[in-house]
Amino acid sequence: MLETFILVGTIMSHDNVFSTVEFNLNPATNGAPAMAVLPNSAIPCNVEIGGKIYVVKLTKESLPAIQCAQEKTETHD
């Protein structure tokens, strides 16, 4: 069992209740992507096709957490 990991997920499809997400390890390994069906309520950001989410477990003791991609912000000088 992995003690620490980052899974990069891409939302492939969704409806009002569930999303289908394709997950890859980061860094990539020789394994194929994994598919998961998650309730939309577990995704803490806007659910849209092509959107990125991350499942992060940074220490042996921590629980995995779903995080969203950081949104790009414009800066004006």
C-alpha positions, 0 to 999 in steps of 0.5 A, a space after each residue: 500500500 502506498 504511504 504517500 501519493 498524488 493522483 491526478 484526476 480528469 473529469 471525463 463525464 458527469 451528471 447531477 449526482 456522479 462524476 466519472 474520473 480518470 486517475 493517473 499517478 504523479 509521477 507517472 508509472 508504467 501502470 494504466 490509468 484508473 477510473 472511478 465514479 465519485 459523488 459530485 458532493 465529494 469534489 470541492 470545486 465546479 464539476 466540468 468535463 476536462 476539469 482536474 482534481 487531485 487526491 493527495 496523501 502527503 504523510 503516512 499518517 494523513 488521510 487522502 484529501 481531494 483538492 482542486 486545481 488552482 485557478 489561474 488569476 490575472 494580475 495587472 501591473 
